[in-house]
Amino acid sequence: MEYAHLHFLGIKVVYKHLIDNGYQVLNVRKETDVNPQILATKDGKRYFVVVRTAKFPNMGVLLPHVAANVLEHATKNKAICRFASVGI
């Protein structure tokens, strides 16, 4: 499976999980070079969700420089960062 398709499948899994757990999803970006992929809110709090997807038995990995960039962006926007590692 091409990585872009695998990545988007992981985003769909996380999206459904968020919706099922009462989050309001405001924006979804499926591009592999855009972080975070999902912007959501719940109980008045803003969440930035970075999704990484890999084929079983591997799990998605968040690289340190990506984590630092997203955390900086989240801090500026008063958001909480979440990382979703999806194994498919």
SEDOBA-202753 format. One record per residue: residue number from 1; y, z, x of N, C-alpha, C in turn; residue in one letter. Coordinates in Angstrom, 2 decimals. Each point is the difference from the previous one (the first is absolute). Example, Ala and Ser with C-alpha at 12.3 -4.5 7.8 and 13.67 -1.06 7.14 Angstrom:
SEDOBA-202753
<node><pos>1</pos><n_y>-5.69</n_y><n_z>7.80</n_z><n_x>13.19</n_x><ca_y>1.19</ca_y><ca_z>0.00</ca_z><ca_x>-0.89</ca_x><c_y>1.20</c_y><c_z>0.00</c_z><c_x>0.90</c_x><code>A</code></node>
<node><pos>2</pos><n_y>1.05</n_y><n_z>-0.72</n_z><n_x>-0.35</n_x><ca_y>1.19</ca_y><ca_z>0.06</ca_z><ca_x>0.82</ca_x><c_y>1.09</c_y><c_z>0.73</c_z><c_x>-0.77</c_x><code>S</code></node>
***
This chain:
SEDOBA-202753
<node><pos>1</pos><n_y>-1.17</n_y><n_z>0.00</n_z><n_x>0.85</n_x><ca_y>1.17</ca_y><ca_z>0.00</ca_z><ca_x>-0.85</ca_x><c_y>1.25</c_y><c_z>0.00</c_z><c_x>0.90</c_x><code>M</code></node>
<node><pos>2</pos><n_y>0.92</n_y><n_z>-0.85</n_z><n_x>-0.30</n_x><ca_y>1.26</ca_y><ca_z>-0.08</ca_z><ca_x>0.74</ca_x><c_y>0.75</c_y><c_z>1.32</c_z><c_x>-0.12</c_x><code>E</code></node>
<node><pos>3</pos><n_y>0.66</n_y><n_z>0.43</n_z><n_x>1.10</n_x><ca_y>0.65</ca_y><ca_z>1.31</ca_z><ca_x>0.01</ca_x><c_y>1.05</c_y><c_z>0.15</c_z><c_x>-1.11</c_x><code>Y</code></node>
<node><pos>4</pos><n_y>0.79</n_y><n_z>-1.03</n_z><n_x>-0.26</n_x><ca_y>1.04</ca_y><ca_z>0.10</ca_z><ca_x>-1.03</ca_x><c_y>-0.62</c_y><c_z>0.30</c_z><c_x>-1.37</c_x><code>A</code></node>
<node><pos>5</pos><n_y>-1.14</n_y><n_z>-0.60</n_z><n_x>-0.31</n_x><ca_y>-0.68</ca_y><ca_z>0.25</ca_z><ca_x>-1.27</ca_x><c_y>-0.57</c_y><c_z>1.42</c_z><c_x>-0.02</c_x><code>H</code></node>
<node><pos>6</pos><n_y>-0.57</n_y><n_z>0.42</n_z><n_x>1.10</n_x><ca_y>-0.55</ca_y><ca_z>1.34</ca_z><ca_x>0.12</ca_x><c_y>1.13</c_y><c_z>1.04</c_z><c_x>-0.17</c_x><code>L</code></node>
<node><pos>7</pos><n_y>1.12</n_y><n_z>-0.25</n_z><n_x>0.66</n_x><ca_y>1.16</ca_y><ca_z>0.89</ca_z><ca_x>-0.08</ca_x><c_y>0.50</c_y><c_z>0.12</c_z><c_x>-1.44</c_x><code>H</code></node>
<node><pos>8</pos><n_y>0.11</n_y><n_z>-1.12</n_z><n_x>-0.70</n_x><ca_y>0.48</ca_y><ca_z>0.03</ca_z><ca_x>-1.38</ca_x><c_y>-0.99</c_y><c_z>0.72</c_z><c_x>-0.92</c_x><code>F</code></node>
<node><pos>9</pos><n_y>-1.29</n_y><n_z>-0.15</n_z><n_x>0.26</n_x><ca_y>-1.01</ca_y><ca_z>0.71</ca_z><ca_x>-0.78</ca_x><c_y>0.18</c_y><c_z>1.51</c_z><c_x>0.17</c_x><code>L</code></node>
<node><pos>10</pos><n_y>0.25</n_y><n_z>0.45</n_z><n_x>1.23</n_x><ca_y>0.26</ca_y><ca_z>1.41</ca_z><ca_x>0.25</ca_x><c_y>1.23</c_y><c_z>0.49</c_z><c_x>-0.73</c_x><code>G</code></node>
<node><pos>11</pos><n_y>1.05</n_y><n_z>-0.81</n_z><n_x>-0.02</n_x><ca_y>1.22</ca_y><ca_z>0.36</ca_z><ca_x>-0.72</ca_x><c_y>-0.29</c_y><c_z>0.16</c_z><c_x>-1.49</c_x><code>I</code></node>
<node><pos>12</pos><n_y>-0.82</n_y><n_z>-0.90</n_z><n_x>-0.57</n_x><ca_y>-0.34</ca_y><ca_z>0.10</ca_z><ca_x>-1.41</ca_x><c_y>-0.76</c_y><c_z>1.30</c_z><c_x>-0.30</c_x><code>K</code></node>
<node><pos>13</pos><n_y>-0.88</n_y><n_z>0.40</n_z><n_x>0.90</n_x><ca_y>-0.76</ca_y><ca_z>1.25</ca_z><ca_x>-0.18</ca_x><c_y>0.96</c_y><c_z>1.20</c_z><c_x>-0.01</c_x><code>V</code></node>
<node><pos>14</pos><n_y>0.91</n_y><n_z>0.03</n_z><n_x>0.95</n_x><ca_y>0.96</ca_y><ca_z>1.11</ca_z><ca_x>0.09</ca_x><c_y>0.95</c_y><c_z>-0.02</c_z><c_x>-1.19</c_x><code>V</code></node>
<node><pos>15</pos><n_y>0.45</n_y><n_z>-1.17</n_z><n_x>-0.40</n_x><ca_y>0.88</ca_y><ca_z>-0.14</ca_z><ca_x>-1.17</ca_x><c_y>-0.65</c_y><c_z>0.62</c_z><c_x>-1.24</c_x><code>Y</code></node>
<node><pos>16</pos><n_y>-1.25</n_y><n_z>-0.36</n_z><n_x>-0.25</n_x><ca_y>-0.72</ca_y><ca_z>0.52</ca_z><ca_x>-1.16</ca_x><c_y>-0.13</c_y><c_z>1.51</c_z><c_x>0.09</c_x><code>K</code></node>
<node><pos>17</pos><n_y>-0.30</n_y><n_z>0.51</n_z><n_x>1.18</n_x><ca_y>-0.12</ca_y><ca_z>1.44</ca_z><ca_x>0.19</ca_x><c_y>1.32</c_y><c_z>0.71</c_z><c_x>-0.34</c_x><code>H</code></node>
<node><pos>18</pos><n_y>1.10</n_y><n_z>-0.56</n_z><n_x>0.48</n_x><ca_y>1.30</ca_y><ca_z>0.60</ca_z><ca_x>-0.29</ca_x><c_y>0.30</c_y><c_z>0.01</c_z><c_x>-1.50</c_x><code>L</code></node>
<node><pos>19</pos><n_y>-0.19</n_y><n_z>-1.13</n_z><n_x>-0.65</n_x><ca_y>0.24</ca_y><ca_z>-0.11</ca_z><ca_x>-1.45</ca_x><c_y>-0.88</c_y><c_z>0.99</c_z><c_x>-0.76</c_x><code>I</code></node>
<node><pos>20</pos><n_y>-1.28</n_y><n_z>0.06</n_z><n_x>0.36</n_x><ca_y>-0.94</ca_y><ca_z>0.90</ca_z><ca_x>-0.67</ca_x><c_y>0.37</c_y><c_z>1.47</c_z><c_x>0.19</c_x><code>D</code></node>
<node><pos>21</pos><n_y>0.78</n_y><n_z>0.31</n_z><n_x>1.03</n_x><ca_y>0.38</ca_y><ca_z>1.38</ca_z><ca_x>0.29</ca_x><c_y>1.45</c_y><c_z>0.30</c_z><c_x>-0.34</c_x><code>N</code></node>
<node><pos>22</pos><n_y>0.60</n_y><n_z>-0.83</n_z><n_x>-0.86</n_x><ca_y>1.30</ca_y><ca_z>0.31</ca_z><ca_x>-0.55</ca_x><c_y>1.21</c_y><c_z>-0.42</c_z><c_x>0.80</c_x><code>G</code></node>
<node><pos>23</pos><n_y>-0.19</n_y><n_z>-0.82</n_z><n_x>1.02</n_x><ca_y>1.14</ca_y><ca_z>-0.50</ca_z><ca_x>0.78</ca_x><c_y>0.59</c_y><c_z>-1.22</c_z><c_x>-0.71</c_x><code>Y</code></node>
<node><pos>24</pos><n_y>1.30</n_y><n_z>-0.18</n_z><n_x>0.17</n_x><ca_y>0.65</ca_y><ca_z>-1.23</ca_z><ca_x>-0.46</ca_x><c_y>0.21</c_y><c_z>-0.86</c_z><c_x>1.25</c_x><code>Q</code></node>
<node><pos>25</pos><n_y>-0.62</n_y><n_z>-1.15</n_z><n_x>0.03</n_x><ca_y>0.14</ca_y><ca_z>-0.90</ca_z><ca_x>1.14</ca_x><c_y>1.23</c_y><c_z>-0.87</c_z><c_x>-0.23</c_x><code>V</code></node>
<node><pos>26</pos><n_y>0.93</n_y><n_z>0.08</n_z><n_x>0.96</n_x><ca_y>1.26</ca_y><ca_z>-0.73</ca_z><ca_x>-0.11</ca_x><c_y>-0.04</c_y><c_z>-1.36</c_z><c_x>0.69</c_x><code>L</code></node>
<node><pos>27</pos><n_y>-0.78</n_y><n_z>-0.08</n_z><n_x>1.08</n_x><ca_y>-0.03</ca_y><ca_z>-1.24</ca_z><ca_x>0.77</ca_x><c_y>-1.30</c_y><c_z>-0.08</c_z><c_x>0.79</c_x><code>N</code></node>
<node><pos>28</pos><n_y>-0.54</n_y><n_z>-1.21</n_z><n_x>0.11</n_x><ca_y>-1.19</ca_y><ca_z>-0.26</ca_z><ca_x>0.81</ca_x><c_y>0.27</c_y><c_z>-1.21</c_z><c_x>0.86</c_x><code>V</code></node>
<node><pos>29</pos><n_y>-0.26</n_y><n_z>0.14</n_z><n_x>1.29</n_x><ca_y>0.14</ca_y><ca_z>-1.12</ca_z><ca_x>0.94</ca_x><c_y>-1.37</c_y><c_z>-0.26</c_z><c_x>0.63</c_x><code>R</code></node>
<node><pos>30</pos><n_y>-0.50</n_y><n_z>-1.21</n_z><n_x>-0.16</n_x><ca_y>-1.34</ca_y><ca_z>-0.29</ca_z><ca_x>0.51</ca_x><c_y>-0.01</c_y><c_z>-0.59</c_z><c_x>1.40</c_x><code>K</code></node>
<node><pos>31</pos><n_y>1.18</n_y><n_z>-0.30</n_z><n_x>0.55</n_x><ca_y>0.04</ca_y><ca_z>-0.58</ca_z><ca_x>1.35</ca_x><c_y>-0.57</c_y><c_z>1.00</c_z><c_x>1.01</c_x><code>E</code></node>
<node><pos>32</pos><n_y>-0.75</n_y><n_z>-0.52</n_z><n_x>0.95</n_x><ca_y>-0.65</ca_y><ca_z>0.86</ca_z><ca_x>0.98</ca_x><c_y>0.98</c_y><c_z>0.58</c_z><c_x>1.03</c_x><code>T</code></node>
<node><pos>33</pos><n_y>1.17</n_y><n_z>-0.60</n_z><n_x>0.12</n_x><ca_y>0.97</ca_y><ca_z>0.48</ca_z><ca_x>0.99</ca_x><c_y>1.13</c_y><c_z>0.81</c_z><c_x>-0.61</c_x><code>D</code></node>
<node><pos>34</pos><n_y>-0.12</n_y><n_z>0.38</n_z><n_x>-1.27</n_x><ca_y>1.02</ca_y><ca_z>0.78</ca_z><ca_x>-0.69</ca_x><c_y>-0.54</c_y><c_z>1.41</c_z><c_x>-0.23</c_x><code>V</code></node>
<node><pos>35</pos><n_y>0.80</n_y><n_z>1.00</n_z><n_x>0.34</n_x><ca_y>-0.40</ca_y><ca_z>1.39</ca_z><ca_x>-0.20</ca_x><c_y>1.16</c_y><c_z>0.77</c_z><c_x>-0.58</c_x><code>N</code></node>
<node><pos>36</pos><n_y>-0.20</n_y><n_z>0.85</n_z><n_x>-0.98</n_x><ca_y>-1.25</ca_y><ca_z>0.28</ca_z><ca_x>-0.69</ca_x><c_y>-0.34</c_y><c_z>-1.09</c_z><c_x>-1.01</c_x><code>P</code></node>
<node><pos>37</pos><n_y>-1.23</n_y><n_z>-0.02</n_z><n_x>-0.46</n_x><ca_y>-0.43</ca_y><ca_z>-1.00</ca_z><ca_x>-0.97</ca_x><c_y>0.36</c_y><c_z>0.41</c_z><c_x>-1.43</c_x><code>Q</code></node>
<node><pos>38</pos><n_y>-0.01</n_y><n_z>1.32</n_z><n_x>-0.26</n_x><ca_y>0.23</ca_y><ca_z>0.47</ca_z><ca_x>-1.37</ca_x><c_y>1.12</c_y><c_z>1.04</c_z><c_x>0.00</c_x><code>I</code></node>
<node><pos>39</pos><n_y>0.91</n_y><n_z>-0.16</n_z><n_x>-0.95</n_x><ca_y>1.05</ca_y><ca_z>0.99</ca_z><ca_x>-0.27</ca_x><c_y>-0.29</c_y><c_z>0.54</c_z><c_x>-1.39</c_x><code>L</code></node>
<node><pos>40</pos><n_y>-0.15</n_y><n_z>1.32</n_z><n_x>-0.09</n_x><ca_y>-0.34</ca_y><ca_z>0.62</ca_z><ca_x>-1.28</ca_x><c_y>0.79</c_y><c_z>1.29</c_z><c_x>-0.18</c_x><code>A</code></node>
<node><pos>41</pos><n_y>0.02</n_y><n_z>0.48</n_z><n_x>-1.26</n_x><ca_y>0.62</ca_y><ca_z>1.28</ca_z><ca_x>-0.29</ca_x><c_y>-0.93</c_y><c_z>0.82</c_z><c_x>-0.88</c_x><code>T</code></node>
<node><pos>42</pos><n_y>0.16</n_y><n_z>1.32</n_z><n_x>0.11</n_x><ca_y>-0.72</ca_y><ca_z>0.91</ca_z><ca_x>-0.88</ca_x><c_y>0.74</c_y><c_z>1.33</c_z><c_x>0.05</c_x><code>K</code></node>
<node><pos>43</pos><n_y>0.24</n_y><n_z>0.56</n_z><n_x>-1.16</n_x><ca_y>0.67</ca_y><ca_z>1.30</ca_z><ca_x>-0.11</ca_x><c_y>1.33</c_y><c_z>0.04</c_z><c_x>0.76</c_x><code>D</code></node>
<node><pos>44</pos><n_y>0.74</n_y><n_z>-1.10</n_z><n_x>-0.05</n_x><ca_y>1.30</ca_y><ca_z>-0.06</ca_z><ca_x>0.63</ca_x><c_y>-0.01</c_y><c_z>-0.19</c_z><c_x>1.51</c_x><code>G</code></node>
<node><pos>45</pos><n_y>-1.17</n_y><n_z>-0.21</n_z><n_x>0.57</n_x><ca_y>-0.12</ca_y><ca_z>-0.21</ca_z><ca_x>1.44</ca_x><c_y>-0.35</c_y><c_z>-1.46</c_z><c_x>0.28</c_x><code>K</code></node>
<node><pos>46</pos><n_y>0.54</n_y><n_z>-0.53</n_z><n_x>1.08</n_x><ca_y>-0.24</ca_y><ca_z>-1.38</ca_z><ca_x>0.43</ca_x><c_y>-1.09</c_y><c_z>0.01</c_z><c_x>1.08</c_x><code>R</code></node>
<node><pos>47</pos><n_y>-0.92</n_y><n_z>-0.95</n_z><n_x>-0.10</n_x><ca_y>-1.10</ca_y><ca_z>-0.12</ca_z><ca_x>0.96</ca_x><c_y>-0.03</c_y><c_z>-1.38</c_z><c_x>0.62</c_x><code>Y</code></node>
<node><pos>48</pos><n_y>-0.18</n_y><n_z>-0.04</n_z><n_x>1.31</n_x><ca_y>-0.27</ca_y><ca_z>-1.23</ca_z><ca_x>0.74</ca_x><c_y>-1.47</c_y><c_z>0.03</c_z><c_x>0.38</c_x><code>F</code></node>
<node><pos>49</pos><n_y>-0.76</n_y><n_z>-1.01</n_z><n_x>-0.42</n_x><ca_y>-1.43</ca_y><ca_z>-0.03</ca_z><ca_x>0.28</ca_x><c_y>-0.31</c_y><c_z>-1.21</c_z><c_x>0.89</c_x><code>V</code></node>
<node><pos>50</pos><n_y>-0.57</n_y><n_z>0.31</n_z><n_x>1.15</n_x><ca_y>-0.45</ca_y><ca_z>-1.04</ca_z><ca_x>0.93</ca_x><c_y>-1.50</c_y><c_z>-0.15</c_z><c_x>-0.21</c_x><code>V</code></node>
<node><pos>51</pos><n_y>-0.44</n_y><n_z>-1.23</n_z><n_x>-0.22</n_x><ca_y>-1.41</ca_y><ca_z>-0.28</ca_z><ca_x>-0.27</ca_x><c_y>-0.59</c_y><c_z>-0.80</c_z><c_x>1.16</c_x><code>V</code></node>
<node><pos>52</pos><n_y>-1.14</n_y><n_z>0.44</n_z><n_x>0.48</n_x><ca_y>-0.76</ca_y><ca_z>-0.75</ca_z><ca_x>1.00</ca_x><c_y>-1.43</c_y><c_z>-0.11</c_z><c_x>-0.49</c_x><code>R</code></node>
<node><pos>53</pos><n_y>-0.54</n_y><n_z>-1.19</n_z><n_x>0.07</n_x><ca_y>-1.32</ca_y><ca_z>-0.28</ca_z><ca_x>-0.54</ca_x><c_y>-0.89</c_y><c_z>-0.61</c_z><c_x>1.07</c_x><code>T</code></node>
<node><pos>54</pos><n_y>-1.27</n_y><n_z>0.38</n_z><n_x>-0.01</n_x><ca_y>-0.97</ca_y><ca_z>-0.56</ca_z><ca_x>0.95</ca_x><c_y>-1.35</c_y><c_z>-0.10</c_z><c_x>-0.69</c_x><code>A</code></node>
<node><pos>55</pos><n_y>-0.87</n_y><n_z>-0.81</n_z><n_x>0.57</n_x><ca_y>-1.35</ca_y><ca_z>-0.15</ca_z><ca_x>-0.53</ca_x><c_y>-0.86</c_y><c_z>1.18</c_z><c_x>0.46</c_x><code>K</code></node>
<node><pos>56</pos><n_y>-0.83</n_y><n_z>0.51</n_z><n_x>-0.93</n_x><ca_y>-0.94</ca_y><ca_z>1.05</ca_z><ca_x>0.31</ca_x><c_y>-0.87</c_y><c_z>-0.44</c_z><c_x>1.17</c_x><code>F</code></node>
<node><pos>57</pos><n_y>-0.28</n_y><n_z>0.83</n_z><n_x>0.96</n_x><ca_y>0.18</ca_y><ca_z>1.45</ca_z><ca_x>0.03</ca_x><c_y>1.35</c_y><c_z>0.45</c_z><c_x>0.57</c_x><code>P</code></node>
<node><pos>58</pos><n_y>0.89</n_y><n_z>-0.93</n_z><n_x>0.29</n_x><ca_y>1.31</ca_y><ca_z>0.36</ca_z><ca_x>0.54</ca_x><c_y>0.93</c_y><c_z>0.45</c_z><c_x>-1.12</c_x><code>N</code></node>
<node><pos>59</pos><n_y>1.06</n_y><n_z>0.66</n_z><n_x>0.41</n_x><ca_y>1.06</ca_y><ca_z>0.43</ca_z><ca_x>-0.93</ca_x><c_y>1.31</c_y><c_z>-0.54</c_z><c_x>0.55</c_x><code>M</code></node>
<node><pos>60</pos><n_y>0.97</n_y><n_z>-0.18</n_z><n_x>-0.89</n_x><ca_y>1.31</ca_y><ca_z>-0.47</ca_z><ca_x>0.42</ca_x><c_y>0.66</c_y><c_z>0.98</c_z><c_x>0.95</c_x><code>G</code></node>
<node><pos>61</pos><n_y>0.70</n_y><n_z>-0.51</n_z><n_x>1.00</n_x><ca_y>0.61</ca_y><ca_z>0.84</ca_z><ca_x>1.02</ca_x><c_y>1.52</c_y><c_z>-0.21</c_z><c_x>-0.01</c_x><code>V</code></node>
<node><pos>62</pos><n_y>0.72</n_y><n_z>1.11</n_z><n_x>0.03</n_x><ca_y>1.45</ca_y><ca_z>-0.04</ca_z><ca_x>0.07</ca_x><c_y>0.41</c_y><c_z>0.19</c_z><c_x>1.46</c_x><code>L</code></node>
<node><pos>63</pos><n_y>0.65</n_y><n_z>-1.00</n_z><n_x>0.57</n_x><ca_y>0.42</ca_y><ca_z>0.07</ca_z><ca_x>1.39</ca_x><c_y>1.20</c_y><c_z>0.94</c_z><c_x>0.14</c_x><code>L</code></node>
<node><pos>64</pos><n_y>0.08</n_y><n_z>0.74</n_z><n_x>1.11</n_x><ca_y>1.07</ca_y><ca_z>0.98</ca_z><ca_x>0.18</ca_x><c_y>1.41</c_y><c_z>-0.56</c_z><c_x>-0.14</c_x><code>P</code></node>
<node><pos>65</pos><n_y>0.26</n_y><n_z>-1.20</n_z><n_x>0.52</n_x><ca_y>1.35</ca_y><ca_z>-0.54</ca_z><ca_x>-0.10</ca_x><c_y>0.36</c_y><c_z>-0.37</c_z><c_x>-1.44</c_x><code>H</code></node>
<node><pos>66</pos><n_y>-0.98</n_y><n_z>-0.41</n_z><n_x>-0.78</n_x><ca_y>0.24</ca_y><ca_z>-0.30</ca_z><ca_x>-1.42</ca_x><c_y>0.29</c_y><c_z>1.30</c_z><c_x>-0.75</c_x><code>V</code></node>
<node><pos>67</pos><n_y>-0.79</n_y><n_z>1.02</n_z><n_x>0.29</n_x><ca_y>0.22</ca_y><ca_z>1.30</ca_z><ca_x>-0.63</ca_x><c_y>1.39</c_y><c_z>0.53</c_z><c_x>0.30</c_x><code>A</code></node>
<node><pos>68</pos><n_y>0.44</n_y><n_z>-0.11</n_z><n_x>1.24</n_x><ca_y>1.33</ca_y><ca_z>0.48</ca_z><ca_x>0.39</ca_x><c_y>1.10</c_y><c_z>-0.76</c_z><c_x>-0.73</c_x><code>A</code></node>
<node><pos>69</pos><n_y>-0.15</n_y><n_z>-1.32</n_z><n_x>-0.11</n_x><ca_y>1.01</ca_y><ca_z>-0.81</ca_z><ca_x>-0.69</ca_x><c_y>0.08</c_y><c_z>0.34</c_z><c_x>-1.49</c_x><code>N</code></node>
<node><pos>70</pos><n_y>-1.15</n_y><n_z>0.15</n_z><n_x>-0.63</n_x><ca_y>-0.02</ca_y><ca_z>0.31</ca_z><ca_x>-1.43</ca_x><c_y>0.55</c_y><c_z>1.41</c_z><c_x>-0.24</c_x><code>V</code></node>
<node><pos>71</pos><n_y>-0.36</n_y><n_z>0.94</n_z><n_x>0.86</n_x><ca_y>0.50</ca_y><ca_z>1.36</ca_z><ca_x>-0.15</ca_x><c_y>1.52</c_y><c_z>0.05</c_z><c_x>0.14</c_x><code>L</code></node>
<node><pos>72</pos><n_y>0.53</n_y><n_z>-0.75</n_z><n_x>0.93</n_x><ca_y>1.46</ca_y><ca_z>-0.06</ca_z><ca_x>0.17</ca_x><c_y>0.67</c_y><c_z>-0.58</c_z><c_x>-1.25</c_x><code>E</code></node>
<node><pos>73</pos><n_y>-0.57</n_y><n_z>-1.08</n_z><n_x>-0.52</n_x><ca_y>0.52</ca_y><ca_z>-0.64</ca_z><ca_x>-1.21</ca_x><c_y>-0.10</c_y><c_z>0.95</c_z><c_x>-1.20</c_x><code>H</code></node>
<node><pos>74</pos><n_y>-1.11</n_y><n_z>0.71</n_z><n_x>-0.10</n_x><ca_y>-0.19</ca_y><ca_z>0.94</ca_z><ca_x>-1.11</ca_x><c_y>0.99</c_y><c_z>1.16</c_z><c_x>0.08</c_x><code>A</code></node>
<node><pos>75</pos><n_y>0.21</n_y><n_z>0.50</n_z><n_x>1.19</n_x><ca_y>0.94</ca_y><ca_z>1.11</ca_z><ca_x>0.18</ca_x><c_y>1.40</c_y><c_z>-0.40</c_z><c_x>-0.45</c_x><code>T</code></node>
<node><pos>76</pos><n_y>0.42</n_y><n_z>-1.20</n_z><n_x>0.36</n_x><ca_y>1.32</ca_y><ca_z>-0.50</ca_z><ca_x>-0.41</ca_x><c_y>0.12</c_y><c_z>-0.13</c_z><c_x>-1.52</c_x><code>K</code></node>
<node><pos>77</pos><n_y>-1.13</n_y><n_z>-0.26</n_z><n_x>-0.66</n_x><ca_y>-0.02</ca_y><ca_z>-0.21</ca_z><ca_x>-1.45</ca_x><c_y>-0.53</c_y><c_z>1.20</c_z><c_x>-0.78</c_x><code>N</code></node>
<node><pos>78</pos><n_y>-0.15</n_y><n_z>1.13</n_z><n_x>0.68</n_x><ca_y>-0.49</ca_y><ca_z>1.23</ca_z><ca_x>-0.63</ca_x><c_y>-1.32</c_y><c_z>-0.23</c_z><c_x>-0.73</c_x><code>K</code></node>
<node><pos>79</pos><n_y>-0.91</n_y><n_z>-0.68</n_z><n_x>0.67</n_x><ca_y>-1.31</ca_y><ca_z>-0.32</ca_z><ca_x>-0.58</ca_x><c_y>-1.11</c_y><c_z>0.72</c_z><c_x>0.77</c_x><code>A</code></node>
<node><pos>80</pos><n_y>-1.12</n_y><n_z>0.14</n_z><n_x>-0.65</n_x><ca_y>-1.19</ca_y><ca_z>0.59</ca_z><ca_x>0.60</ca_x><c_y>-0.91</c_y><c_z>-1.14</c_z><c_x>0.42</c_x><code>I</code></node>
<node><pos>81</pos><n_y>-0.50</n_y><n_z>0.05</n_z><n_x>1.23</n_x><ca_y>-0.91</ca_y><ca_z>-1.04</ca_z><ca_x>0.51</ca_x><c_y>-1.44</c_y><c_z>0.36</c_z><c_x>-0.34</c_x><code>C</code></node>
<node><pos>82</pos><n_y>-0.74</n_y><n_z>-1.01</n_z><n_x>-0.37</n_x><ca_y>-1.45</ca_y><ca_z>0.14</ca_z><ca_x>-0.21</ca_x><c_y>-0.67</c_y><c_z>-1.19</c_z><c_x>0.67</c_x><code>R</code></node>
<node><pos>83</pos><n_y>-1.21</n_y><n_z>0.26</n_z><n_x>0.54</n_x><ca_y>-0.79</ca_y><ca_z>-1.05</ca_z><ca_x>0.63</ca_x><c_y>-1.31</c_y><c_z>-0.11</c_z><c_x>-0.76</c_x><code>F</code></node>
<node><pos>84</pos><n_y>-0.33</n_y><n_z>-1.21</n_z><n_x>-0.44</n_x><ca_y>-1.26</ca_y><ca_z>-0.25</ca_z><ca_x>-0.70</ca_x><c_y>-0.87</c_y><c_z>-0.88</c_z><c_x>0.87</c_x><code>A</code></node>
<node><pos>85</pos><n_y>-1.09</n_y><n_z>0.58</n_z><n_x>0.49</n_x><ca_y>-0.98</ca_y><ca_z>-0.75</ca_z><ca_x>0.79</ca_x><c_y>-1.13</c_y><c_z>-0.38</c_z><c_x>-0.94</c_x><code>S</code></node>
<node><pos>86</pos><n_y>-0.20</n_y><n_z>-1.31</n_z><n_x>-0.16</n_x><ca_y>-0.98</ca_y><ca_z>-0.50</ca_z><ca_x>-0.97</ca_x><c_y>-1.13</c_y><c_z>-0.71</c_z><c_x>0.74</c_x><code>V</code></node>
<node><pos>87</pos><n_y>-1.21</n_y><n_z>0.42</n_z><n_x>-0.26</n_x><ca_y>-1.19</ca_y><ca_z>-0.68</ca_z><ca_x>0.52</ca_x><c_y>-0.67</c_y><c_z>-0.75</c_z><c_x>-1.12</c_x><code>G</code></node>
<node><pos>88</pos><n_y>-0.20</n_y><n_z>-1.29</n_z><n_x>0.21</n_x><ca_y>-0.61</ca_y><ca_z>-0.84</ca_z><ca_x>-1.04</ca_x><c_y>-1.28</c_y><c_z>-0.61</c_z><c_x>0.53</c_x><code>I</code></node>
***
